[in-house]
Amino acid sequence: MKPLIAICSQDAELYLLLSHILEVDGFTSALAGSVEEAMELATDQPVQAVVLDCRPDNQFAAGSARLKQDARTSALPCIALVSSGAADQHIQLLKSGIDERFARPIAPAKLLEYLRLRLAVGETSGPASPSGKSLLYSDVEMHIDTYRVHCAGREILLGPIEFKLLRHMLVNPEKVISRDELIGVAWPGSASVGARTVDVHISQLRKLLKQCSQNAAIRTVRLAGYALEHRPIGSSERQILSNIRRNRHLRR
């Protein structure tokens, strides 16, 4: 069955264009004229993602929070198409927890690539192949083809932005990566994303790694950026190691 994408738009021409592009790439689509219609559509049909056509003359950005709060759509990837100069809408979407934002004009390939990656279209459910589809650093392993990340053998769930940031860091472990470089990776072509937005997403990624990884951490380099490195040993861990060494010495 083709993955069903709900397109929330009041522009018939845009819907027909997106519908054709999605159909050619192996998806199917359905039109929703409002956020409420998108949630109702998800009740009746197996919707797998929602695309919001956010414009200054509609309330899709303002209503995006309801998509992430409603049980029918909260787990669905939600993608917003936004005008590059609509700063207020970008802020509303960021606060609502929308999964991805693309600034107009958008290349259809970007949307299709995101959907294929997020929905694992055309991928198998087996383990990642060793041919460049898996990244590993310390106890963090990322399976790019299945969009899964494991820390110390435990799976963690990342949003698409955090996934992109971590993937770039895994490709460049221990390298100090500037905020500008991270913006280019996670928000290509967006002129409205600033350093503060990067800091918020890095903070979330750092929190997730801290909860499950025993060895990897993100280090902040003042005025320079961030680096994925081995986590320094804290005082409590030093005490544990000291006790282990002392016990070994006593047993001798």
C-alpha positions in Angstrom: 0.0 0.0 0.0 1.3 3.4 -0.9 1.9 5.7 2.1 -0.9 8.3 2.4 0.1 11.9 2.9 -2.5 14.5 4.0 -2.0 17.8 2.3 -3.5 20.6 4.3 -4.0 23.5 1.8 -6.6 25.9 0.4 -4.7 26.2 -2.8 -6.1 23.8 -5.4 -3.2 24.3 -7.8 -0.6 23.5 -5.1 -2.5 20.4 -4.1 -2.7 19.1 -7.6 1.1 19.8 -8.1 2.1 18.1 -4.8 -0.3 15.2 -5.4 1.2 14.5 -8.8 4.8 14.7 -7.5 3.9 12.4 -4.6 2.1 9.9 -6.9 5.1 9.7 -9.2 7.4 8.9 -6.2 5.2 6.1 -4.8 3.0 8.0 -2.4 -0.7 8.8 -2.4 -2.4 11.9 -1.1 -5.6 13.4 0.2 -6.7 17.0 0.6 -7.7 18.6 3.9 -9.0 22.2 3.9 -8.1 22.9 7.5 -6.2 21.5 10.5 -9.4 20.0 11.8 -10.1 18.2 8.5 -6.6 16.8 8.6 -7.2 15.3 12.1 -10.6 13.9 10.9 -8.9 12.5 7.9 -6.4 10.7 10.1 -9.3 9.1 12.0 -10.9 7.6 8.9 -7.8 6.7 6.8 -4.2 5.5 7.4 -2.5 8.8 7.1 1.3 8.6 7.6 2.3 12.3 7.4 0.8 15.7 7.1 2.0 18.6 4.9 0.8 22.1 6.0 0.6 24.8 3.3 1.2 27.8 5.7 0.5 31.2 4.3 -0.1 34.7 5.7 -3.8 34.4 4.9 -4.5 31.1 6.7 -4.2 29.9 10.2 -2.4 26.6 9.6 0.8 27.7 11.5 -1.3 28.9 14.4 -3.2 25.6 14.4 -0.2 23.4 14.0 0.1 22.9 17.8 -3.2 21.0 17.7 -1.8 18.5 15.3 1.0 17.6 17.8 -1.4 17.5 20.7 -4.3 15.5 19.2 -4.0 11.7 19.7 -5.0 11.1 16.1 -2.0 13.0 14.6 0.5 13.6 17.4 2.7 10.7 16.2 2.6 11.7 12.6 5.4 13.5 10.9 4.2 17.1 10.2 5.9 19.2 7.6 5.2 22.9 7.1 5.8 24.9 3.9 6.5 28.5 4.9 7.4 31.7 3.2 11.0 32.6 3.9 10.1 36.0 5.3 7.3 34.8 7.6 9.2 35.0 10.9 6.1 34.9 13.0 5.0 31.6 11.4 8.4 30.1 11.8 8.3 30.9 15.5 4.8 29.5 15.9 5.8 26.3 14.1 8.9 25.9 16.2 7.0 26.3 19.4 4.3 23.8 18.3 6.9 21.1 17.9 6.3 20.7 14.1 8.7 18.1 12.7 10.1 19.9 9.7 9.8 23.3 8.0 10.7 24.1 4.4 11.0 27.6 3.2 9.5 28.5 -0.1 10.4 28.1 -2.9 11.0 24.5 -2.1 12.6 21.9 -4.4 10.2 18.9 -4.5 13.2 16.6 -4.1 13.7 17.9 -0.5 10.2 17.0 0.5 10.4 13.6 -1.1 13.7 12.9 0.4 12.4 13.8 3.9 9.3 11.6 3.5 11.3 8.6 2.2 13.7 8.9 5.1 11.1 9.5 7.8 8.7 6.8 6.6 11.4 4.4 5.5 9.8 4.0 2.1 11.4 1.2 0.1 13.5 0.0 3.1 13.3 -3.3 4.7 12.8 -3.9 8.4 16.0 -5.9 8.9 19.2 -4.7 10.3 21.2 -1.9 8.7 23.6 -3.0 6.0 27.3 -2.3 6.5 27.6 -0.5 3.2 27.6 3.1 4.4 24.2 3.1 6.0 25.3 2.8 9.6 27.3 5.4 11.6 29.1 4.5 14.8 30.9 6.5 17.4 31.6 5.4 21.0 28.4 3.6 22.1 26.1 5.6 19.7 25.0 3.8 16.5 22.8 5.3 13.8 21.1 3.2 11.1 20.5 5.7 8.4 18.4 3.4 6.2 15.9 2.7 8.9 16.0 6.0 10.7 17.0 4.4 14.1 19.5 5.4 16.7 20.8 3.2 19.6 22.9 4.3 22.6 24.5 1.5 24.6 22.1 -0.9 22.9 19.1 1.1 23.8 17.0 2.8 21.1 16.2 6.5 21.4 13.7 8.4 19.4 14.9 11.6 17.7 13.0 14.3 15.8 14.1 14.9 12.3 16.2 18.0 13.2 18.0 16.2 16.0 18.5 13.2 13.7 20.2 15.5 11.1 22.4 17.2 13.6 23.5 13.9 15.2 24.1 12.4 11.8 26.5 15.3 10.8 28.3 14.9 14.1 28.7 11.2 13.7 30.2 11.8 10.3 32.6 14.3 11.9 33.3 13.0 15.4 35.4 15.2 17.7 35.4 18.0 15.1 34.2 21.4 16.4 31.2 22.3 14.2 30.0 25.8 14.0 26.4 26.9 14.4 26.4 28.2 10.8 27.4 24.8 9.5 24.7 23.0 11.6 22.1 25.4 10.2 23.2 24.5 6.7 22.8 20.8 7.6 19.5 20.9 9.4 17.8 23.9 7.8 19.2 24.2 4.3 18.1 27.4 2.5 16.4 28.9 5.5 17.3 32.5 6.3 15.1 32.7 9.4 17.0 30.2 11.6 19.5 31.7 14.0 22.0 30.5 16.6 19.4 30.3 19.4 17.4 27.8 17.4 20.5 25.6 17.0 21.2 25.9 20.7 17.7 24.7 21.6 17.9 21.6 19.4 21.4 20.8 20.5 20.3 21.0 24.1 17.5 18.5 23.4 19.9 16.2 21.7 22.5 16.5 24.5 19.7 15.6 27.0 18.8 12.5 25.1 22.4 11.3 24.9 23.0 12.0 28.5 20.1 9.8 29.5 21.3 6.7 27.6 24.9 7.0 26.4 27.6 6.1 28.9 30.5 7.4 26.8 29.4 10.0 24.2 28.5 13.7 24.9 28.2 17.0 23.1 30.7 19.5 24.2 30.1 23.3 23.8 33.1 25.2 22.5 32.6 28.8 23.4 32.2 31.1 20.4 33.0 28.2 18.1 30.3 25.6 18.1 29.8 22.0 19.3 31.7 18.7 19.1 30.6 15.1 19.7 33.2 13.6 22.0 33.8 11.0 24.6 32.1 12.0 27.8 34.6 13.1 30.5 34.5 11.0 33.7 32.7 12.8 36.5 33.6 12.8 40.2 31.2 10.0 41.1 32.6 7.8 38.4 36.2 8.6 39.5 35.1 7.5 43.0 33.8 4.2 41.7 37.0 3.6 39.7 39.0 4.4 42.8 37.0 1.9 44.9 37.5 -0.8 42.2 41.3 -0.2 42.2 41.4 -0.2 46.0 39.4 -3.5 46.2 41.7 -5.1 43.7 44.7 -4.0 45.7 43.2 -5.4 49.0 42.5 -8.7 47.3 46.2 -9.0 46.4 
